[in-house]
Amino acid sequence: MTGVGDRGNRATEAAADQNVVESARAGIAGIRTILVVTGVSGSGKTTIAKALADRLGWAFEEGDDLHPGSDIAKMHSGHPLDDRDRWPWLEKVAAWIDGWRQAGKSGVITCSALKRSYRDFLARGRPEVRLLYLHGDIELIAARVTARRGHFMPASLLDSQLAALEEPDPDEHPIYADVGRPVEDIIAEIVRDLDSRLSENGAAPSGGIVAAMGSDLPLAIEDYALIGDCTTAALVGRRGTID
């Protein structure tokens, strides 16, 4: 049986945790940041991204809404996207990020960004970008996808996403979040982590292959493909066609 003292302790701990989060929020507010929320389907990207945007008072964009109708139809019919489908979509995501940058806004945008080359493309030349990688037990994620109703992506495509997934490396400086916990706990941890990183380092560095390029300007899709996913993307032009 739970006593009054136990309930009081939990309430005190919750209040203290909320104070920490609010303090972190105040610290983050002064540093322009764009958070790209990544992960496979069913990892909770939309739920977490919306909750973060609400908590921080930032703009929010659902990356899936930037897919052209042909991508939606392809996934709805049970066919996974390939690089020729994804690169034009990634360019739209990057353009949305650049719109926030030009407007001086902070924001949260969802994007599966399954491959290292995709994430490097979004981060390169954009020091405001931070990566948040949502991960968790595969059985939990699969159950969420199966239980979902009205979504264009069928549960059968989860395996193809897991096969394509290249989890972020440490030199990408991602924030990792395990999604097997209550949303409020996840949000509180992310806000504290983000505040700590921004307080220590300010704007985020672009890591890995993009850092070695030595330029502050984003690359165009067709140029980036040559240093990114060389097996297929090197052939993919701006319109997703073989050049």
N, C-alpha and C positions, 0 to 999 in steps of 0.2 A: 504494500500500500504506500502510495506517495504521500509524504508529509508536507505540511505547510512550509517547513524549512527548505525542503528540496525544491518546491515550486519557486520559493523566493530566490534561491541560489541560481536557478535556471533563468529567472527573469532578470536578475542582476547581471549574469553573464551575457544574456542577449542584449541588454542595454549597453553594456560595455563594448560588445562587438559592433553594435550599431554606431556608437560614438567613434570607433576606430574607422569604420567605413566612411562615415560622414567627413571625418578629418582627411581621409585619403582622397575623397571626392573633391574637397576644397583644394588640395594640393595639385590634383590632376587638371583642374579647371583652367589653370593658367598656362598649360602646355598643349599646343595644338597636336592632336593625335588622331590617327585613323586606324581603327582596329579591324583587321580582316579575320573573320571568324571562319575557321576551316574545319574539315572533317568529313567523314562519309555521310551518306544519307541516313537519317535516323539518330544521328549523334546529338541532335538538339540545337543545331545552328540558329534557326529562326527564334526559338524560345529564348535561348541565352542572349542572342544579339539584341532582341527587343528589350529584354529585361535590363541589359547593360545600358542601352541607349536611354531608357527611361530613368535609370538610377543616376546617370551622369549628365542628363540633359543634353545629349548629343543627337545628331541626325541619325536616321536609320534607313538602310536600303536593303531590300531582299534581292540578293544576287540572282536567284532563280527567275525573277521577273525580267531580267535582261537577256534571257535566252530568246532567240527567235522562235517563231512558231514551228519551224521545221525541226528544231531540237526537241521541243516539247512533244511533238507528234512521234518522233523517232523513239524517245524514251517510253512514251505511253504505250507504244506497240511492242515494247519488250526488247528493244535493241539498244545496247549501250552506245554512248557517244564515243567518237574517236578524236584524235588530235585535230583533224580537219574541222570537226564540229566545235571543239573547245576553244581553239585559238581566237576566232572572231568574237566569241563570247567573252573571253578574258580581256580582249581589247576594250569591250564595252565596260567591263568592271573597272579597268584601269582608267577609262575616260571619266567614269563617275567619281572615282577617287580624285582625279585631277580637278574636277569641278569643285569639290569640297576644298581642295588645297587652294585653288584660285580665289575662292570666296572666304578663305581664312576660317573654315569650319572644322570642328572635330566631328567624327562620325564613326558608325559601326556598320559594316557591310558583310553579308554572308557570301561565301564562295568556297566550294568544296576544295579547290586548289590541291588536288590529290598528288600532283607531282612536284618535285623540287623545282623543275624548270618553270612551272606555272607561278610558284610563289616568288621565285627570283624575279620573274618578269614584273609582277605586281609591286615588288619592293624596290626595285632598282631605280635610283634617282628620285625616290620618294621618301625622304628621311622621316616623314611623319608616320609612315606605315609601321604597325606592329602586328605580329601574327599571334592569333589565339587558336590553339589546336585542341579540339574536343575529342576525347578518346574514352573508351570504356569497354566493358565486357561485350564480346561479340554477340553472345546470346541475348543480352539485354537490348542491344541495338537492333538485332534482327526481330525481336518481339515487338519493338516500337514500330518498325517499318511495316510489319505484318498487320498490326492493329490500326494503322493509319487509314483514314477514309478520305476519298476525294483528291488524293495527291496524284500528280501526273506520272510519278515514277513508281512502277510496281516493285514489290518486294524481291522479285526474281533478279533484279539488277544489282542488288547489294553485293553479291559475290563478285561481279565484274568491277565494282568500285574497290572492294578489298584487294583484288588482284592488282589493280592499277596503283593503289596507295603506296606512296613513299613517305613514311612518317618524317616530320621535320627533324633535321639534325641540330645539335646544340649551337652550331655557328650561325643558324638562322635566328637565334635569340627568341624562340617562341615562348609563349606562356602556355603551359600544359594544364588542362583541366579535365579531371575525371568526372564523367557525367552520371555516374551511378549514385549521386547524392541529391538532396533537395536543391531546387533551383536557387533559393535564397543563399544557401551555403556556398554554392558554386560562384554566385555573383559576388558575395563578400570576399571570397578568396581572390578572385580575379582583380577586383578593385584594389585590394591591398597589394597584390603583386605588381600591378601596373603602377601604382603610386610609388612603390619602392624603386622600380626600374627607372621611372622618369625622374625621380628625385636624385638618383645616383648619376644617370647618364644623359638626361635631357633627350634630344632627338635620337631616334633609333638608327644604328648603323645598318647598312645593307650588307648581308654576309655572303660568304661562299663565292661562287663564280662571279657574281655581280660586283663584289668589292674589288676583285682583281682587274676589272675593266678600266677603273680609274677615271670614270666620267660621271658628272652629276646629272646628266640628262637621261631620261628614259629612252629605251630603244623602241623602234617600231617592231611590230610582230614579225615581219619577214626578216628583219635583221637579227632579232633576238633568237629566232629559231635556229640560226646557224651556230649559236653557242649553247643552246638549250638541249632539247630532246632530239639528238642528231639522227636517231633512227627513222623518225617520221616527220617531225616538225620542220626539219631543214628544207623540206619540199613544200611546206605550206605557206602560201602568200597571205596577204592581208584579207582576202575574201575567202580564205579556207580552201582554195583550189590548188591543184598541182601546177606550179609555175615551170 
